[in-house]
Every structure is written in structure tokens, then in C-alpha cells.
Amino acid sequence: MPGQPERFDDAEQLADTIVARVGRKIVMALPLGLGKPNHIVNALTARAIADPSISLSILTALTLEMPRASSDLERRFLDPVVERLFSGYPELLYATALRRGTLPPNIEVHEFFMMAGRWLGSPRQQQNYISANYTHVGRYILERGVNVLAQLVAPPERAGGGYSLSCNPDVTPDFLAARRGGRSDIVFVGEVNDALPFMDGQAEVPAAEFDFLLEGEDLRFPLFAPPREPVTPADYAIGLNIAGLVPDGGTLQVGIGSIGDAIGQGLVLRHRDNAIWRATLERLGSPPRETALFEEGLYGASEMLVECFLDLMEAGIVKREVDGVAIHAGFFLGSRSLYARLKEMTPEARRRIAMVPVSFVNELYGDEAGKRAARKGARFINTAMMATLSGAVVSDGLDDGRVVSGVGGQYNFVSQAFALPDARSVIALRATREKDGETFSNVVFSYGHQTIPRHLRDIVVTEYGVADLRGKTDAEVVAAMLCVADSRFQAGLLARAKKAGKIAADYEIPRARRNNRPERIAAGLADAKTQGLLPLFPFGSDFTAVEQALMPALGRLSRASKRELARMALMGGPSNAATNAALERMGLARPSSFSERLYRRLLLAALAAPN
């Protein structure tokens, strides 16, 4: 490790220097998600494409790609959004080549977590996937002989200060510790980008730790910033229910996405509009367990710093501190607002958010006594794709072996919930999903792949209520899961359970749970929605008002069957100022072809349908 890094302002020159330093077999580790140094990665990838004698193995997770439309109608909506939110972001060359099938065999990309569903159709990436708990990733990468570690970093805040790992101190400090301990001779390369918020503490790294630094005004690029997702009625019902499971003074872990925002809004309503929140849950048939206002407040111990945590800090909910810190987190990724809010914080306010390795937040090892004392009343909340009647959870893959995303830290937090005396694991699950106009149950009798086995079953929450499974018999678990399943599928699930002898032959689902249908959820949420407490985007959005109005209609069209689409095309819909604005935004105000006239009728019909 040199006393000071060698500095570059040309990525290609730096790539040549790296090859000269480590040789023609490069095993390069890159951070998950946002922290990838795109210019360095692209320069090394281009070098290996041009020279087949170079072997480049990339070890990473969550390769970020800009969203792409799958239909002409989707393209009309998405292209302006992508241009507005992602303009100037340099796409990763290896991802583009993989997508096109042109990445040469001397370059391999191994991920332990994938963007959900993006690589289902890629045999190459399915074969190169590494299944790992997040806390085991560093060990596996060291065992594979990593010799280059490259990361995007924030510049020093003060003269002579260190650089910040900012969004990704998740694994890098462990690699640097291994190098200091003589267990690795890794070359550490940083790409400086002042768009990153400076996070200090364990995220701050002295300049002397770097071998090479790439920095230049022409190299600065905007951060990858996916917009926040719209929150559906099902999401809100789940979020409101989960808000009733979190004790004041407790500890919170939550993930990204619309369910995370729904949980955040549920906690805000409990704190600010407690009577309305409790009344809404009563209408949903799910009286809450925890109802107190957040006087002591919550402490965040989360693998990911999701934007919702900042909203909860501002609402006076996340405020319980551990050693002066309200949130410990391992990485962040979010909308442009997240990055701006972090940058605009005073240094004092920002220090209440400590970015740390995932080995700190995802495990109890290391100062176990301190962590146990800090993580009282913990609720570790994760989402799933499916759950079985026996309480097993499916979150990352399909029963044919294909990987949808990855285990990440989900197993870490579930096992941690059982290791702490008053902690609970909460799995958030939408009861159904739709595809090509057909509805499928996400509560299934059994499934050929499991992320969380049934012996770690705890709490499962769907829009229809809370299934508390910990310590229950199989028959009790089957009954509880049937009560939170969609009623369109309950009879079939119950019949399979009886046939397998997993529940009494004379068991009947309680009458109050036989009306688990979307209409009941809509009715239960109606009052709160009328009062403006359940908006599509509870914490703001990068989408315009017209785009937000379009989203439910486009979602309706994407889920419709061919028969439903034909009916909608025949019906059309009324034209008014709001629909005219929507048509203008989609380029359909003045249709000039048969397909555009068809799209116009479909869109008007979808806009006219009740939400």
C-alpha cells in the first residue's frame, strides 16, 4: 500500500496501469448497486474485449441498468422518464454486452444478487450466480483470489481529509482490513464523484489506503436514481398492518420499494393520525397490537438505508439513538431526492446516520452485548414473492432453479430475529399477483424452492391480515396462512391441506376470513383515502402529476387479458381536460395510424375505469 495514491484523469490510462500492476488475470470486486466506478469498469472491460489474452472476472451484485420498455405503449411513457432521470448516466459496458450476447468468454460476471427478474432469460448469468448470505460475500470473494477492488467514492470534505465510501461501506472495509492483516494484496482503486454524499465514520477512508484514484471534471456523472414506486391499496393494507407490530422504543429494518413506503406511511399515520389509523385497521378486520405514539422513537439497524428512513426521521419517529446514531446501515440506493437530502444535511445531522459494513448490521457478532442492548424490540421486515401454507418463504428464486434476485441479507435478519429475545421477523407478502389477465395466489400449498425454511417461520403479513406462526403446530400454521390468503384460492388450498393430512378434515375457514378480496381492501381504505392520507406517492415522486395519473391506467392495461383488451378497445372512454393531458403526454392526442387510434381507445378506457 503506497503512502499516497497515484492519480489519473484518464480511465484508459488507469486501466493500462492496473493491467501492468496485477497482470493479465484480473479478479475485480465491485460494490453492490450504486458504488460501481463506471468509467474504471468500462475501461477495463473494453481493454479485455480488445485483448482476449486478458482474463477479467467481475465479482459484484445488483448491476444497475436503466429501465427499458417492452411495448410501444410502455415506451411512450417510459422514454421521457428515462431521459429526464437517467440522462448522462454511463451504462456499464459489461451489462450491455451481456444483454446483447456479445460479451466474450474471457470476461465473466458473477453476481450474488441480481436486479429482480432481469437475468431470468440468461443461461450465462444463471450459471454464474453465486448464492450467498450478504455477510459471507467478502469471504467468498477473497477465496476467489480477488486482486482489484474498485469503488466510486466521494471527495474529501476538508483539506487533508479522507475520501468517503458513501453509499457502499458494506464490504469494502473488510477487504481493506484483510489487506492490512496480510491476508490479501488487493489493489484498491477509487473513482471520485462529487455527486455522492459524504458519509463519515467507518465510511471515511484515508487517501493512503488507495493505490490509484481517478478524478476529473469530465468524468463526473449523475448517480443512478430510480424513482420511488407507486403504493397500491394492497401495499397500504400490508403497511398499515405492519405499523401495528412495531413497538415504541424498538428497532426497525425495512427494505426498498412500495411496501417499504407503505410501512413508512403507516408508521406516520399511527404517530400523527392515530385514531384514523386504528379505525382503518378495524375496517380492514385487523386490530393492531401496538398502538402507542412514538414517544421514545425507533432506532434503525438496516442493511439498506432506504429513503423512507429519512421521512421517518423528519416525522419524529426514528429518533432513538445508539451512541449518538439513529440509523446504522450498510448501503443506500434511491431517488434523486435521497441523494440531495443527504448532501444538504448539516454534518451534525448526517452523523446521526452511520454507514457501516453489513457485518455490523446483519449479524450480532462483534460487540454482541452492545448490539443486543441496542436492538431491543426489533422488527426485521422483508418482502417475499410467495409463502407456503407451512410458513416457508420464497423470495429469490423459482422452483426450476432459476434465480430471480438473491438471498441478500434476508436470511441474516430472520435468524437474528430468533437470536434476540424480543425481536420478530416480519415477511410482507402480496396475497396475489396478476399476469396476462390471470390472477395467481402467492400463498401456495408447497413450492420447490425456499429462501427461508419453515422452521424459521415467524410473522407473515398480507393485505388481508397478520399470520403469527412462531412456535405453532403445522395445523395451526396452515389455518393462520389460509386466513391471510385471497378467498378466491382458499378452497383449493384448504382441500390440498386436508388431502395431505396437514389440517383436520372438518376444519372450516372462519366466516370473517372468507371475504378476503380486493373489494374489501378498497372499502376498508376508503375513508383514509378520501382524507388524502393514502396517496399514490406518500413521500413525493419524480413523476409529474400527469404521469402519476397515467400509472394506474397503464398498470391496468399491462395486467389485462386479450379478451379484456378487446372489450376496452370497443368501449373507449370519455374525453376531458385530464384525459387530454394524458393523451398529449403519451403522444396520442392526434393519432395518425391504426395502432395509435387503438392505443388511444385503450388508454381512454383504462383511464375511465375505477381505481
Secondary structure as GFF3:
##gff-version 3
##sequence-region A 1 611
A	DSSP	beta_strand	6	8	.	.	.	ID=ss1
A	DSSP	alpha_helix	11	22	.	.	.	ID=ss2
A	DSSP	beta_strand	25	29	.	.	.	ID=ss3
A	DSSP	three_ten_helix	33	35	.	.	.	ID=ss4
A	DSSP	alpha_helix	38	50	.	.	.	ID=ss5
A	DSSP	beta_strand	55	60	.	.	.	ID=ss6
A	DSSP	alpha_helix	72	86	.	.	.	ID=ss7
A	DSSP	alpha_helix	93	100	.	.	.	ID=ss8
A	DSSP	beta_strand	107	111	.	.	.	ID=ss9
A	DSSP	alpha_helix	123	128	.	.	.	ID=ss10
A	DSSP	three_ten_helix	134	136	.	.	.	ID=ss11
A	DSSP	alpha_helix	137	143	.	.	.	ID=ss12
A	DSSP	beta_strand	148	153	.	.	.	ID=ss13
A	DSSP	beta_strand	163	164	.	.	.	ID=ss14
A	DSSP	alpha_helix	172	180	.	.	.	ID=ss15
A	DSSP	beta_strand	187	192	.	.	.	ID=ss16
A	DSSP	three_ten_helix	201	203	.	.	.	ID=ss17
A	DSSP	beta_strand	204	205	.	.	.	ID=ss18
A	DSSP	three_ten_helix	207	209	.	.	.	ID=ss19
A	DSSP	beta_strand	212	214	.	.	.	ID=ss20
A	DSSP	three_ten_helix	217	219	.	.	.	ID=ss21
A	DSSP	alpha_helix	233	243	.	.	.	ID=ss22
A	DSSP	beta_strand	251	253	.	.	.	ID=ss23
A	DSSP	alpha_helix	258	272	.	.	.	ID=ss24
A	DSSP	alpha_helix	274	283	.	.	.	ID=ss25
A	DSSP	beta_strand	299	305	.	.	.	ID=ss26
A	DSSP	alpha_helix	307	314	.	.	.	ID=ss27
A	DSSP	beta_strand	327	332	.	.	.	ID=ss28
A	DSSP	alpha_helix	336	344	.	.	.	ID=ss29
A	DSSP	alpha_helix	347	350	.	.	.	ID=ss30
A	DSSP	beta_strand	353	355	.	.	.	ID=ss31
A	DSSP	alpha_helix	358	361	.	.	.	ID=ss32
A	DSSP	alpha_helix	368	374	.	.	.	ID=ss33
A	DSSP	beta_strand	378	383	.	.	.	ID=ss34
A	DSSP	beta_strand	386	388	.	.	.	ID=ss35
A	DSSP	beta_strand	393	394	.	.	.	ID=ss36
A	DSSP	alpha_helix	410	419	.	.	.	ID=ss37
A	DSSP	beta_strand	424	428	.	.	.	ID=ss38
A	DSSP	beta_strand	432	435	.	.	.	ID=ss39
A	DSSP	beta_strand	438	441	.	.	.	ID=ss40
A	DSSP	beta_strand	443	444	.	.	.	ID=ss41
A	DSSP	three_ten_helix	454	456	.	.	.	ID=ss42
A	DSSP	beta_strand	459	462	.	.	.	ID=ss43
A	DSSP	beta_strand	465	468	.	.	.	ID=ss44
A	DSSP	alpha_helix	474	483	.	.	.	ID=ss45
A	DSSP	alpha_helix	487	499	.	.	.	ID=ss46
A	DSSP	three_ten_helix	511	513	.	.	.	ID=ss47
A	DSSP	alpha_helix	518	530	.	.	.	ID=ss48
A	DSSP	alpha_helix	545	559	.	.	.	ID=ss49
A	DSSP	alpha_helix	562	571	.	.	.	ID=ss50
A	DSSP	alpha_helix	577	585	.	.	.	ID=ss51
A	DSSP	alpha_helix	594	608	.	.	.	ID=ss52
###
